[in-house]
Amino acid sequence: MEVKYIETIRSLEKDKEYNLRKINKLTNEVETLQEEKDVVDGKLARLIKSLKDLEDIIESDRLAERPTTNKAKFVKAAERPTTDKVETIKKPAVRYAEMYRRTSK
């Protein structure tokens, strides 16, 4: 009967060692993941700050553009340039043909 107890104790000790190694391995993985999380959190914080800076720049550009785009120039009807239809009439081509006709034939 003592042999059974001794074998059971040895088996339990081996299981205990295996479990301790597994716990150590998992603890190391958790520490590594925590370090990686800290790095990612730092990068995220910098990205958020950069995003806010970009939003501020875009907003200031929008505010700077508004006064120039809101200025509309209105022209009264009397100030508009008008074209005289009489001046734009083309001269007949026959007159020019007569001018450039060779007379020495």
BALO-650052 format. One line per 3 residues: number of its first residue (from 1); their letters; for each residue x, y, z of N, C-alpha, C. Coordinates in Angstrom, 3 decimals. Atoms other than C-alpha are relative to their C-alpha. Example, Ala and Ser with C-alpha at 12.3 -4.5 7.8 and 13.67 -1.06 7.14 Angstrom:
1 = as = 0.890 -1.190 0.000 12.300 -4.500 7.800 0.900 1.200 0.000 ~ -0.820 -1.190 -0.060 13.670 -1.060 7.140 -0.770 1.090 0.730;
# end
This chain:
1 = mev = 0.802 -1.179 0.000 0.000 0.000 0.000 0.861 1.266 0.000 ~ -0.890 -1.155 -0.013 2.871 2.332 0.645 0.516 0.308 -1.390 ~ -0.501 -0.193 1.359 4.079 1.826 -2.903 -1.016 0.806 -0.820;
4 = kyi = 1.047 -0.740 0.712 0.757 3.090 -4.242 0.037 1.473 0.378 ~ -0.037 -1.388 -0.460 1.002 6.219 -2.117 1.224 0.715 -0.554 ~ -1.231 -0.605 0.503 4.578 6.844 -3.192 -0.147 0.315 -1.490;
7 = eti = 0.208 -0.241 1.432 3.659 6.488 -6.888 -0.982 1.147 -0.220 ~ 0.977 -1.081 0.112 0.680 8.776 -6.408 0.657 1.337 0.329 ~ -0.695 -1.234 -0.390 2.873 11.348 -4.654 0.930 0.443 -1.122;
10 = rsl = -0.905 -0.338 1.104 5.467 11.197 -7.474 -0.793 0.552 -1.199 ~ 0.833 -0.457 1.106 2.741 11.578 -10.066 -0.522 1.412 0.266 ~ 0.499 -1.335 -0.356 1.305 14.569 -8.219 1.122 1.040 -0.048;
13 = ekd = -1.133 -0.926 0.047 4.768 16.149 -7.906 0.348 0.355 -1.447 ~ -0.259 -0.269 1.418 5.322 15.761 -11.669 -1.065 0.938 -0.565 ~ 1.086 -0.880 0.450 1.934 17.331 -12.325 0.200 1.417 0.527;
16 = key = -0.239 -1.299 -0.625 2.828 20.138 -9.929 1.112 0.737 -0.747 ~ -1.104 -0.616 0.740 6.135 20.798 -11.739 -0.463 0.467 -1.386 ~ 0.525 -0.356 1.321 4.390 20.765 -15.109 -0.883 1.246 0.097;
19 = nlr = 0.905 -1.141 -0.176 1.734 23.160 -13.827 0.777 1.273 0.332 ~ -0.815 -1.170 -0.336 4.380 25.477 -12.349 0.713 0.550 -1.244 ~ -0.649 -0.448 1.238 6.271 25.585 -15.666 -1.010 0.701 -0.917;
22 = kin = 1.057 -0.592 0.832 3.030 26.288 -17.487 -0.394 1.381 0.538 ~ 0.345 -1.287 -0.625 2.178 29.070 -15.009 1.084 1.025 -0.294 ~ -1.103 -0.928 0.285 5.641 30.624 -15.473 -0.024 0.457 -1.457;
25 = klt = 0.061 -0.335 1.420 5.308 30.471 -19.249 -1.141 0.980 -0.276 ~ 1.147 -0.892 0.201 1.859 32.077 -19.153 0.239 1.369 0.634 ~ -0.327 -1.271 -0.659 3.095 34.737 -16.717 0.917 0.830 -0.894;
28 = nev = -0.902 -0.711 0.914 5.910 35.628 -19.134 -0.758 0.539 -1.213 ~ 0.799 -0.463 1.139 3.434 35.846 -22.001 -0.861 1.197 0.380 ~ 0.822 -1.126 -0.466 1.187 38.134 -19.950 0.857 1.253 0.129;
31 = etl = -0.893 -1.155 -0.136 4.158 40.392 -19.145 0.368 0.569 -1.370 ~ -0.333 -0.448 1.354 5.132 40.525 -22.823 -1.182 0.735 -0.628 ~ 1.194 -0.652 0.546 1.579 41.353 -23.839 -0.258 1.347 0.667;
34 = qee = 0.188 -1.272 -0.712 1.405 44.061 -21.168 0.968 1.055 -0.539 ~ -0.974 -0.940 0.566 4.602 45.648 -22.523 -0.430 0.453 -1.395 ~ 0.475 -0.359 1.340 3.240 45.517 -26.066 -1.208 0.920 0.072;
37 = kdv = 1.182 -0.849 -0.174 -0.030 47.034 -24.859 0.421 1.415 0.374 ~ -0.477 -1.323 -0.391 1.875 49.896 -23.223 0.558 0.757 -1.207 ~ -0.546 -0.637 1.201 3.715 50.574 -26.490 -1.135 0.460 -0.914;
40 = vdg = 1.136 -0.338 0.870 0.464 50.513 -28.468 -0.798 1.157 0.597 ~ 0.720 -1.102 -0.643 -1.231 52.782 -25.911 0.732 1.324 -0.212 ~ -0.783 -1.213 0.247 1.623 55.282 -26.291 -0.170 0.496 -1.419;
43 = kla = 0.192 -0.382 1.404 1.309 55.229 -30.065 -1.399 0.550 -0.229 ~ 1.381 -0.459 0.144 -2.457 55.607 -29.814 -0.160 1.412 0.558 ~ 0.090 -1.336 -0.595 -2.087 58.615 -27.513 0.622 1.043 -0.930;
46 = rli = -0.635 -0.938 0.931 0.319 60.267 -29.982 -0.861 0.212 -1.238 ~ 0.872 -0.139 1.170 -2.037 59.544 -32.879 -1.220 0.863 0.308 ~ 1.164 -0.808 -0.390 -4.990 61.036 -31.007 0.393 1.466 0.097;
49 = ksl = -0.466 -1.382 -0.106 -2.949 64.158 -30.235 0.228 0.588 -1.392 ~ -0.229 -0.469 1.372 -1.888 64.428 -33.879 -1.321 0.252 -0.716 ~ 1.315 -0.170 0.613 -5.499 63.986 -34.979 -0.646 1.299 0.468;
52 = kdl = 0.569 -1.250 -0.516 -6.618 66.816 -32.698 0.711 1.202 -0.605 ~ -0.746 -1.094 0.613 -3.822 69.021 -34.053 -0.439 0.215 -1.450 ~ 0.452 -0.118 1.389 -4.885 68.262 -37.633 -1.401 0.591 -0.085;
55 = edi = 1.352 -0.556 -0.005 -8.519 68.991 -36.816 0.035 1.491 0.299 ~ -0.129 -1.424 -0.305 -7.477 72.327 -35.295 0.508 0.773 -1.214 ~ -0.536 -0.666 1.187 -5.459 73.196 -38.400 -1.074 0.116 -1.076;
58 = ies = 1.061 -0.020 1.014 -8.332 72.260 -40.710 -1.070 1.022 0.377 ~ 1.022 -0.953 -0.450 -10.788 74.264 -38.621 0.487 1.434 -0.169 ~ -0.516 -1.359 0.161 -8.520 77.329 -38.624 0.059 0.381 -1.478;
61 = drl = 0.020 -0.284 1.435 -8.169 77.030 -42.413 -1.415 0.317 -0.468 ~ 1.396 -0.264 0.373 -11.941 76.882 -42.752 -0.423 1.389 0.456 ~ 0.362 -1.322 -0.502 -12.334 79.963 -40.583 0.703 1.088 -0.796;
64 = aer = -0.740 -0.990 0.779 -9.680 81.789 -42.594 -0.596 0.156 -1.397 ~ 0.563 -0.062 1.346 -11.409 80.965 -45.890 -1.385 0.634 -0.026 ~ 1.390 -0.476 0.001 -14.917 81.994 -44.869 -0.146 1.469 -0.378;
67 = ptt = 0.211 -1.402 0.385 -14.484 85.785 -45.082 0.209 0.241 -1.494 ~ -0.235 -0.246 1.421 -13.124 85.580 -48.630 -1.091 -0.611 -0.863 ~ 1.024 0.631 0.829 -15.791 83.221 -49.908 -1.360 0.649 0.196;
70 = nka = 1.300 -0.615 -0.253 -18.666 85.148 -48.346 -0.128 1.367 -0.665 ~ 0.060 -1.304 0.647 -17.768 88.368 -50.153 -0.483 -0.186 -1.431 ~ 0.558 0.098 1.343 -20.006 88.553 -53.169 -0.072 1.402 -0.582;
73 = kfv = 0.036 -1.301 0.647 -19.719 91.406 -55.624 -1.264 0.068 -0.850 ~ 1.245 -0.169 0.728 -23.069 92.569 -56.834 0.153 1.175 -0.967 ~ -0.109 -1.027 1.027 -23.254 94.576 -60.042 -1.403 0.454 -0.352;
76 = kaa = 1.305 -0.544 0.369 -26.137 96.870 -60.763 -0.180 -0.114 -1.509 ~ 0.304 0.163 1.422 -27.850 96.649 -64.114 0.634 1.107 -0.829 ~ -0.555 -1.123 0.745 -26.560 100.095 -65.167 1.509 -0.142 -0.162;
79 = erp = -1.453 0.118 0.046 -22.926 99.118 -64.492 0.472 -1.116 -0.929 ~ -0.400 1.117 0.857 -22.947 96.049 -66.717 0.415 0.521 -1.368 ~ -0.389 -0.441 1.348 -21.090 96.476 -69.970 -0.978 -0.562 -1.027;
82 = ttd = 0.934 0.433 1.044 -23.385 96.347 -72.950 0.725 0.027 -1.332 ~ -0.598 0.012 1.340 -22.473 95.535 -76.499 -1.004 0.595 -0.973 ~ 0.844 -0.616 1.011 -23.803 97.520 -79.375 -0.107 -0.969 -1.163;
85 = kve = 0.200 0.999 1.042 -25.310 95.155 -81.888 0.349 0.548 -1.378 ~ -0.317 -0.599 1.289 -24.707 97.594 -84.716 1.488 -0.156 -0.289 ~ -1.440 0.086 0.192 -20.939 97.486 -84.178 0.444 -1.420 -0.321;
88 = tik = -0.429 1.377 0.188 -20.804 93.712 -84.259 -0.472 -0.607 -1.311 ~ 0.478 0.524 1.278 -22.465 93.339 -87.650 1.189 -0.142 -0.941 ~ -1.106 0.241 0.927 -20.078 91.810 -90.181 -0.263 0.740 -1.311;
91 = kpa = 0.109 -0.678 1.291 -19.355 93.666 -93.352 -0.145 -1.054 -1.081 ~ 0.217 1.005 1.050 -20.429 91.910 -96.494 1.304 -0.352 -0.709 ~ -1.212 0.501 0.647 -17.788 89.828 -98.225 0.126 0.504 -1.432;
94 = vry = -0.026 -0.461 1.385 -18.722 91.198 -101.646 0.823 1.272 -0.121 ~ -0.732 -1.258 0.039 -17.273 94.610 -100.851 1.493 -0.275 0.016 ~ -1.420 0.333 -0.070 -13.919 93.090 -99.929 0.459 -0.664 -1.289;
97 = aem = -0.360 0.640 1.265 -13.937 91.002 -103.062 0.209 1.045 -1.087 ~ -0.153 -1.068 0.979 -14.379 94.168 -105.122 1.284 0.774 0.232 ~ -1.203 -0.769 -0.314 -11.499 95.888 -103.326 1.255 -0.713 -0.480;
100 = yrr = -1.211 0.754 0.313 -9.008 93.145 -103.999 -0.026 -0.627 -1.391 ~ 0.094 0.530 1.356 -10.046 92.363 -107.537 1.124 0.614 -0.838 ~ -1.065 -0.491 0.870 -7.258 92.652 -110.067 -0.624 0.783 -1.169;
103 = tsk = 0.542 -0.820 1.082 -7.934 95.424 -112.454 0.805 -0.131 -1.283 ~ -0.849 0.101 1.199 -5.057 94.724 -114.841 -0.090 -1.398 -0.596 ~ 0.177 1.286 0.671 -6.317 91.858 -116.891 0.154 0.149 -1.456;
# end
